[in-house]
Amino acid sequence: MLVMALDVGTSSARAACFDADARPLPGAEGRVSFAPRAAPDGAVEFDADALVDAVAAAVDGCLAGAGARAAEIAGVGASVFWHSLLALDAAGRPLTPLLTWADTRSAAAAAALRGRLDARAVHARTGAPLHAAFYPARLAWLRASRPDVFARAATWCGFAEYLLARLTGSLAVSVSMASGTGLLDQATMTWDAPLMAESAIGGDRLPAISDAPARGLLPPWAARWPALARVPWLPGWGDGGCSNLGSDCANPRRMALNVGTSAALRLVTTQVTAMPDGLWRYRIDAARSLVGGATSEGGNVLAWCREWLALPADAAFEEALAERAPDSHGLTALPFLAGERSPGWRDDARAAITGLSLATNPIDVAAALLEAVALRLSLVYERLAPLADAGHEVIASGGALLRSPAWTRMLADAFGRPLTLSPEAEASSRGAALRTLDALGAPLPPPAASGRVVAPDPARHAALRAARERQRRLYDNVVAPPHS
């Protein structure tokens, strides 16, 4: 038996086949790269139909690579980026572009909600803060800025739901995806009534919450992909949850650190007595919570440095980072190129660097920004660690870390805790495959072997702790204290 796993991120869509042991089928992979449209007003968005076309092209490539074995595919599951929002008309056509998690245009609406509502109570009920990344603020912003669209919208959904509807005609949202909207009451697993009233929408304008598969593709897609025409298509799951499962971090003994375009620390647990400040709580499913923190900065900071700074070639830059003592640049940086999520949730925050001099060079600036990302993640780690087992491992994955051992060492030194590198290069895809196998009733394989361990250095850890204290003072002066 094979399953197909779709992995839709904000920079690429991937489709791959996995066997019953969650091992990728060689050659059975398709990948299409893309980029969102970004604008100075905070817009970060996609054309939803163009994104569907990209996913479809990835499926084409996967099926071509699978050849005759495509007939063995027994189901399709998807890992999709959380927190996207799209308005659909009564015929299911988009009325707006697809807003991504990085879109900050609703920051003022989020601030207004924080002033009007009990933010701590909302956080406790939904697991999400009142922030521009979540539906309450975005719906309020769209109601004020696009009242015509708000009135015409028959349905509000994310890309995972739109993709399923375009392919199968079924509009449903998984528990996992619903938990990332900021509108789900985590106790009842239903849409939160006070926030629905605040947002001026009823449950009939949101997809039904269901983890049940859709069966059968719509005719155009069935003709294009006959091997997939009658297999179950599972509602998309949040990419963070899939990444945890794919790196075998499915219990409190193993915490997942992932650094891709953005970054996150996440822990799967069934026991959450109180929500720590600065963190969120989403869902793997109705039984398992995913608690953690995500930063809007990660590999996108490194990509920005490569594009705009006169850095040496990749190998030379990596060597220069590896040779540097931590905090040797004399700079203090806030890396908020796309606003702040965890732990302060300041959607209006922007990047800043102090300490520049005539002696400062591009490598200094890049090193300061990469260390700044590590320091912000160390704040998240300290809030999350009390929910983990005392002897927990931190399993690190993500293309940004795999390509930069020097940055991985920075993170281990910032945390003051060893990082175990995950051997799984495509954790989200593997996680979607594992969830699909589980939904089909297949026995799950044992965890994969662990990879290399990167141990912290006490002296480097102390230097970065001092740098974090300077960063805290800069944050308080430039951004202001975190939201309560």
C-alpha positions as CSV (number, residue, x, y, z in Angstrom):
1,M,0.0,0.0,0.0
2,L,1.1,3.5,-0.8
3,V,-0.3,6.9,0.4
4,M,0.2,10.3,-1.2
5,A,1.2,13.2,1.1
6,L,0.8,16.8,0.0
7,D,2.9,19.4,1.8
8,V,1.8,23.0,1.0
9,G,4.0,25.6,2.5
10,T,4.4,29.3,1.8
11,S,7.3,28.8,-0.6
12,S,6.5,25.4,-2.3
13,A,4.0,22.6,-2.8
14,R,5.2,19.0,-2.7
15,A,3.5,15.8,-3.4
16,A,5.2,12.5,-2.5
17,C,4.3,8.8,-2.2
18,F,5.1,6.9,1.0
19,D,4.9,3.2,1.7
20,A,3.3,1.5,4.7
21,D,6.4,2.2,6.8
22,A,6.2,5.9,6.0
23,R,9.3,5.7,3.7
24,P,9.3,7.8,0.6
25,L,9.0,5.9,-2.7
26,P,12.1,6.9,-4.8
27,G,11.2,9.1,-7.7
28,A,7.6,9.6,-6.8
29,E,7.7,13.2,-6.0
30,G,6.6,16.5,-7.5
31,R,7.5,20.0,-6.3
32,V,6.5,23.5,-7.4
33,S,8.0,26.6,-5.9
34,F,6.3,30.0,-5.6
35,A,6.3,33.1,-3.5
36,P,3.5,35.2,-2.0
37,R,2.9,38.8,-3.0
38,A,4.2,41.1,-0.3
39,A,3.5,44.8,-0.1
40,P,4.7,47.7,2.3
41,D,1.2,47.9,3.9
42,G,1.7,44.4,5.4
43,A,0.0,42.4,2.7
44,V,1.4,38.9,2.3
45,E,-1.1,36.9,0.1
46,F,-1.6,34.4,-2.7
47,D,-4.0,34.0,-5.6
48,A,-5.9,30.9,-4.2
49,D,-6.6,29.4,-7.7
50,A,-2.9,29.8,-8.7
51,L,-2.0,28.0,-5.6
52,V,-4.4,25.1,-6.4
53,D,-2.7,24.9,-9.8
54,A,0.7,24.7,-8.2
55,V,-0.5,21.8,-6.0
56,A,-2.0,20.1,-9.0
57,A,1.3,20.3,-10.9
58,A,3.1,18.8,-7.9
59,V,0.5,15.9,-7.9
60,D,1.1,15.5,-11.7
61,G,4.9,15.1,-11.0
62,C,4.4,12.7,-8.2
63,L,2.1,10.4,-10.2
64,A,4.4,10.5,-13.2
65,G,7.3,9.4,-10.9
66,A,5.2,6.7,-9.3
67,G,4.4,5.1,-12.7
68,A,2.5,1.9,-12.5
69,R,2.7,1.9,-8.7
70,A,0.3,4.9,-8.6
71,A,-2.5,2.3,-8.7
72,E,-1.4,1.2,-5.2
73,I,-2.2,4.7,-3.6
74,A,-4.9,4.1,-1.0
75,G,-5.4,7.6,0.3
76,V,-4.3,11.2,0.2
77,G,-3.5,13.5,3.1
78,A,-2.2,17.0,3.3
79,S,0.0,19.2,5.5
80,V,-1.0,22.8,4.9
81,F,0.2,26.1,6.4
82,W,-2.0,27.3,9.3
83,H,-3.9,30.6,9.7
84,S,-4.8,31.4,6.1
85,L,-8.1,33.2,5.3
86,L,-10.1,33.4,2.1
87,A,-13.7,34.7,1.5
88,L,-15.9,32.7,-0.9
89,D,-19.1,33.7,-2.6
90,A,-22.2,31.6,-2.7
91,A,-20.8,29.7,-5.7
92,G,-17.6,28.9,-3.9
93,R,-15.5,31.4,-5.9
94,P,-12.8,33.6,-4.1
95,L,-13.8,37.1,-3.3
96,T,-10.4,38.0,-1.8
97,P,-6.8,36.9,-2.2
98,L,-5.7,34.2,0.3
99,L,-4.2,36.0,3.3
100,T,-1.3,34.1,4.9
101,W,-0.1,34.0,8.5
102,A,2.4,36.7,7.7
103,D,-0.1,39.3,6.6
104,T,-0.2,42.1,9.3
105,R,-2.8,44.5,7.9
106,S,-5.2,43.6,10.6
107,A,-2.8,44.7,13.4
108,A,-4.9,47.7,14.4
109,A,-8.0,45.5,14.5
110,A,-6.2,43.1,16.8
111,A,-5.2,46.0,19.1
112,A,-8.9,47.2,19.2
113,L,-10.0,43.7,20.1
114,R,-7.5,43.5,22.9
115,G,-8.8,46.7,24.3
116,R,-12.4,45.6,24.1
117,L,-12.3,41.9,25.1
118,D,-10.8,39.9,27.9
119,A,-7.6,38.8,26.0
120,R,-6.6,36.2,28.7
121,A,-10.0,34.6,28.6
122,V,-10.0,34.4,24.8
123,H,-6.5,32.8,25.0
124,A,-7.6,30.3,27.6
125,R,-10.7,29.3,25.5
126,T,-9.2,29.2,22.0
127,G,-5.5,28.7,22.7
128,A,-4.7,31.7,20.4
129,P,-4.0,35.3,21.3
130,L,-5.8,38.2,19.8
131,H,-3.3,38.9,17.0
132,A,-3.3,39.8,13.3
133,A,-2.5,36.1,12.3
134,F,-5.9,34.9,13.5
135,Y,-9.5,35.1,12.2
136,P,-11.1,37.5,14.8
137,A,-8.8,40.4,13.9
138,R,-8.8,39.6,10.2
139,L,-12.6,39.4,10.0
140,A,-12.9,42.7,11.9
141,W,-10.4,44.4,9.5
142,L,-12.2,43.1,6.4
143,R,-15.6,44.1,7.8
144,A,-14.3,47.7,8.2
145,S,-12.1,47.9,5.1
146,R,-14.2,45.8,2.6
147,P,-17.8,45.9,3.8
148,D,-19.0,44.9,0.3
149,V,-16.9,41.8,0.4
150,F,-17.8,41.0,4.0
151,A,-21.5,41.2,3.1
152,R,-21.1,39.0,0.0
153,A,-19.0,36.3,1.6
154,A,-21.0,33.1,2.0
155,T,-18.0,31.2,3.5
156,W,-14.7,32.0,5.2
157,C,-12.1,29.3,5.1
158,G,-8.4,28.6,4.7
159,F,-6.5,27.2,1.8
160,A,-6.7,23.6,3.0
161,E,-10.5,23.7,2.9
162,Y,-10.5,25.5,-0.4
163,L,-8.2,22.9,-2.0
164,L,-10.4,20.1,-0.8
165,A,-13.5,21.8,-2.1
166,R,-11.9,22.5,-5.5
167,L,-10.8,18.9,-5.9
168,T,-13.7,16.9,-4.3
169,G,-16.6,19.3,-3.9
170,S,-16.5,18.7,-0.1
171,L,-16.0,21.8,2.1
172,A,-14.9,20.7,5.6
173,V,-12.2,21.8,8.1
174,S,-10.3,19.4,10.2
175,V,-10.0,19.8,14.0
176,S,-6.4,20.6,13.4
177,M,-7.0,23.4,11.0
178,A,-10.0,24.8,12.9
179,S,-7.7,25.1,16.0
180,G,-5.4,27.4,14.1
181,T,-8.1,30.0,13.3
182,G,-8.4,31.5,16.7
183,L,-12.1,30.8,16.6
184,L,-12.3,27.2,18.0
185,D,-13.4,26.6,21.6
186,Q,-10.9,24.0,22.6
187,A,-13.2,22.6,25.4
188,T,-16.2,21.9,23.2
189,M,-14.5,21.5,19.8
190,T,-17.0,23.9,18.3
191,W,-16.8,27.4,17.0
192,D,-16.5,29.9,19.9
193,A,-19.8,31.6,20.3
194,P,-18.6,34.9,21.9
195,L,-16.0,35.4,19.1
196,M,-18.5,34.5,16.4
197,A,-20.8,37.2,17.7
198,E,-17.9,39.6,17.9
199,S,-16.9,38.8,14.3
200,A,-20.5,39.2,13.1
201,I,-20.7,35.8,11.4
202,G,-22.6,32.6,12.1
203,G,-21.5,29.0,12.0
204,D,-23.1,28.7,8.6
205,R,-20.4,30.9,7.2
206,L,-17.6,28.6,8.3
207,P,-16.9,25.0,7.1
208,A,-18.2,22.1,9.2
209,I,-15.6,20.7,11.5
210,S,-14.9,17.1,10.6
211,D,-11.9,14.8,10.2
212,A,-13.9,12.5,7.9
213,P,-12.4,11.9,4.5
214,A,-14.0,13.0,1.2
215,R,-14.4,10.2,-1.3
216,G,-14.1,10.8,-5.0
217,L,-12.7,13.6,-7.1
218,L,-14.8,16.0,-9.2
219,P,-14.9,15.0,-12.9
220,P,-12.1,17.2,-14.3
221,W,-9.7,16.0,-11.6
222,A,-10.9,12.4,-11.8
223,A,-10.1,12.4,-15.5
224,R,-6.7,13.9,-14.9
225,W,-5.8,11.6,-12.0
226,P,-7.7,8.3,-12.5
227,A,-5.5,6.5,-9.8
228,L,-6.8,9.0,-7.2
229,A,-10.4,9.3,-8.4
230,R,-12.0,7.0,-5.8
231,V,-9.5,7.0,-2.9
232,P,-10.2,8.9,0.4
233,W,-9.0,12.5,0.5
234,L,-8.5,13.6,4.1
235,P,-9.1,17.2,5.2
236,G,-5.8,19.1,5.4
237,W,-4.0,19.2,8.7
238,G,-1.8,22.0,10.2
239,D,1.8,21.9,9.0
240,G,3.2,22.3,12.5
241,G,1.3,19.2,13.8
242,C,2.4,17.2,10.8
243,S,6.0,18.3,11.3
244,N,6.0,17.1,14.9
245,L,4.6,13.7,13.9
246,G,7.0,13.4,11.0
247,S,10.0,14.0,13.2
248,D,8.6,11.5,15.8
249,C,7.9,14.2,18.4
250,A,4.5,12.8,19.3
251,N,4.7,13.0,23.1
252,P,6.2,15.2,25.9
253,R,9.5,13.3,25.8
254,R,10.5,15.0,22.5
255,M,10.1,18.6,21.7
256,A,10.3,19.7,18.0
257,L,12.2,22.7,16.8
258,N,11.7,23.5,13.2
259,V,13.3,26.3,11.3
260,G,12.0,26.8,7.8
261,T,10.8,30.1,6.4
262,S,9.6,30.9,9.9
263,A,10.4,28.9,13.1
264,A,8.6,27.1,15.8
265,L,9.0,25.0,19.0
266,R,6.1,22.6,19.6
267,L,5.1,19.8,22.0
268,V,2.4,17.2,21.7
269,T,0.5,16.5,24.9
270,T,-2.8,15.4,26.2
271,Q,-2.4,17.4,29.4
272,V,-2.7,21.2,29.4
273,T,-3.9,22.6,32.7
274,A,-3.1,26.3,31.9
275,M,-1.8,28.2,28.9
276,P,1.7,29.7,29.4
277,D,1.9,33.3,28.5
278,G,3.3,33.9,25.0
279,L,2.4,30.4,23.7
280,W,-0.4,28.9,21.7
281,R,-2.4,25.7,21.8
282,Y,-3.6,24.1,18.6
283,R,-4.7,20.5,17.9
284,I,-3.4,17.4,16.3
285,D,-6.9,16.0,16.7
286,A,-9.6,16.0,19.3
287,A,-7.5,14.0,21.8
288,R,-4.0,15.6,21.4
289,S,-3.0,19.2,21.8
290,L,0.0,20.9,20.2
291,V,1.4,23.5,22.5
292,G,4.2,25.9,21.4
293,G,5.3,29.1,20.0
294,A,6.1,30.3,16.5
295,T,8.2,33.2,15.3
296,S,7.6,35.0,12.1
297,E,11.3,34.9,11.5
298,G,13.5,32.0,10.5
299,G,15.0,31.1,7.2
300,N,13.3,34.3,5.8
301,V,15.8,36.3,7.8
302,L,18.7,34.5,6.3
303,A,17.1,34.8,2.8
304,W,16.8,38.6,3.3
305,C,20.5,38.8,4.4
306,R,21.5,36.9,1.3
307,E,19.5,39.1,-1.0
308,W,20.3,42.5,0.4
309,L,23.7,42.2,2.1
310,A,27.0,41.8,0.3
311,L,27.6,38.4,1.8
312,P,30.2,35.9,0.5
313,A,29.2,32.7,-1.3
314,D,27.4,30.1,0.8
315,A,30.4,28.0,1.8
316,A,32.5,31.0,2.7
317,F,29.7,32.6,4.7
318,E,29.1,29.4,6.6
319,E,32.8,29.2,7.4
320,A,32.8,32.8,8.6
321,L,29.9,32.1,10.9
322,A,31.5,29.0,12.3
323,E,34.7,30.8,13.2
324,R,33.0,33.7,15.0
325,A,32.7,34.0,18.7
326,P,29.1,34.6,19.7
327,D,28.0,38.2,20.1
328,S,31.4,39.4,18.8
329,H,29.8,41.9,16.4
330,G,28.9,44.5,19.0
331,L,25.3,44.7,17.7
332,T,21.9,44.2,19.2
333,A,19.2,43.1,16.9
334,L,15.4,42.6,16.8
335,P,14.7,40.3,13.8
336,F,11.1,41.2,13.2
337,L,11.1,41.6,9.4
338,A,7.5,40.2,9.3
339,G,6.2,41.4,12.7
340,E,6.3,39.4,16.0
341,R,4.4,36.3,17.0
342,S,5.6,34.4,20.0
343,P,6.3,35.3,22.7
344,G,5.3,39.0,22.6
345,W,2.7,38.8,19.8
346,R,3.4,42.4,18.6
347,D,2.1,42.3,15.1
348,D,3.2,45.9,14.6
349,A,6.8,45.1,15.6
350,R,9.6,45.7,13.0
351,A,13.3,44.8,12.8
352,A,15.9,47.0,14.4
353,I,19.7,47.0,14.8
354,T,21.7,49.1,17.1
355,G,25.5,49.4,17.6
356,L,26.4,50.0,13.9
357,S,29.8,51.6,13.3
358,L,32.2,52.3,10.5
359,A,33.8,48.9,11.3
360,T,30.6,46.9,11.0
361,N,30.5,44.6,7.9
362,P,27.8,42.6,6.2
363,I,28.8,39.4,8.0
364,D,28.4,41.2,11.4
365,V,24.9,42.2,10.5
366,A,23.9,38.8,9.3
367,A,25.4,37.1,12.3
368,A,23.6,39.5,14.6
369,L,20.3,38.8,13.0
370,L,20.7,35.0,13.0
371,E,21.7,35.2,16.7
372,A,18.7,37.4,17.3
373,V,16.4,34.7,15.9
374,A,18.0,32.1,18.2
375,L,17.5,34.4,21.2
376,R,13.8,34.9,20.5
377,L,13.4,31.1,20.1
378,S,15.2,30.6,23.5
379,L,12.5,32.7,25.1
380,V,9.8,30.4,23.6
381,Y,11.8,27.3,24.8
382,E,11.9,28.5,28.4
383,R,8.1,28.9,28.4
384,L,7.5,25.5,26.8
385,A,10.0,23.4,28.7
386,P,8.0,23.1,31.9
387,L,5.3,21.2,30.0
388,A,7.8,18.7,28.7
389,D,9.2,15.7,30.6
390,A,12.2,16.5,32.7
391,G,14.6,14.6,30.5
392,H,13.1,15.7,27.2
393,E,15.0,15.8,23.9
394,V,14.8,18.8,21.5
395,I,14.6,17.4,18.0
396,A,15.7,20.0,15.4
397,S,14.6,19.9,11.7
398,G,14.1,22.2,8.8
399,G,16.0,23.1,5.7
400,A,17.4,26.3,7.2
401,L,19.2,24.3,9.9
402,L,20.2,21.4,7.7
403,R,22.0,23.9,5.4
404,S,23.8,25.8,8.2
405,P,25.5,23.8,11.0
406,A,26.8,27.2,12.4
407,W,23.2,28.4,12.9
408,T,22.3,25.1,14.5
409,R,25.1,25.6,17.0
410,M,23.9,29.1,17.7
411,L,20.5,27.7,18.7
412,A,22.0,25.0,20.9
413,D,24.1,27.7,22.6
414,A,21.2,30.0,23.0
415,F,19.0,27.3,24.5
416,G,21.8,25.9,26.7
417,R,20.5,22.4,25.8
418,P,21.6,19.8,23.3
419,L,19.8,19.6,19.9
420,T,19.3,16.3,18.2
421,L,19.2,16.7,14.4
422,S,16.3,14.9,12.8
423,P,17.3,12.6,10.0
424,E,13.9,13.4,8.3
425,A,14.4,16.2,5.8
426,E,10.7,16.4,4.9
427,A,9.1,16.1,8.4
428,S,5.8,17.7,7.3
429,S,5.3,15.4,4.4
430,R,6.2,12.3,6.5
431,G,3.8,13.5,9.2
432,A,1.0,13.8,6.6
433,A,1.8,10.3,5.4
434,L,1.7,8.9,9.0
435,R,-1.7,10.6,9.6
436,T,-3.1,9.2,6.4
437,L,-1.8,5.7,7.2
438,D,-3.4,6.0,10.7
439,A,-6.7,7.2,9.2
440,L,-6.7,4.1,6.8
441,G,-6.2,1.8,9.8
442,A,-2.6,0.8,8.9
443,P,-0.2,0.0,11.8
444,L,2.2,2.9,12.4
445,P,6.0,2.2,12.0
446,P,8.4,2.7,14.9
447,P,10.2,6.0,15.2
448,A,13.2,6.7,12.9
449,A,16.7,6.6,14.3
450,S,17.9,9.9,15.8
451,G,20.6,12.0,14.1
452,R,23.7,13.9,15.3
453,V,23.6,15.7,18.6
454,V,24.8,19.3,18.8
455,A,25.8,20.1,22.3
456,P,25.9,23.7,23.8
457,D,29.1,25.3,25.0
458,P,28.8,26.9,28.5
459,A,30.9,29.9,27.6
460,R,29.0,30.6,24.4
461,H,25.7,30.1,26.2
462,A,26.7,32.7,28.8
463,A,27.7,35.2,26.1
464,L,24.3,34.8,24.3
465,R,22.5,35.1,27.6
466,A,24.1,38.5,28.0
467,A,23.2,39.4,24.5
468,R,19.6,38.4,25.2
469,E,19.4,40.8,28.1
470,R,20.5,43.7,25.7
471,Q,17.9,42.5,23.3
472,R,15.3,42.6,26.0
473,R,16.1,46.2,26.8
474,L,16.0,47.1,23.1
475,Y,12.7,45.4,22.8
476,D,11.2,47.3,25.7
477,N,12.4,50.6,24.3
478,V,11.5,50.1,20.7
479,V,8.6,47.6,20.6
480,A,7.1,48.0,24.1
481,P,6.4,45.3,26.7
482,P,4.6,42.1,25.4
483,H,0.8,41.9,25.4
484,S,-0.7,40.3,28.4
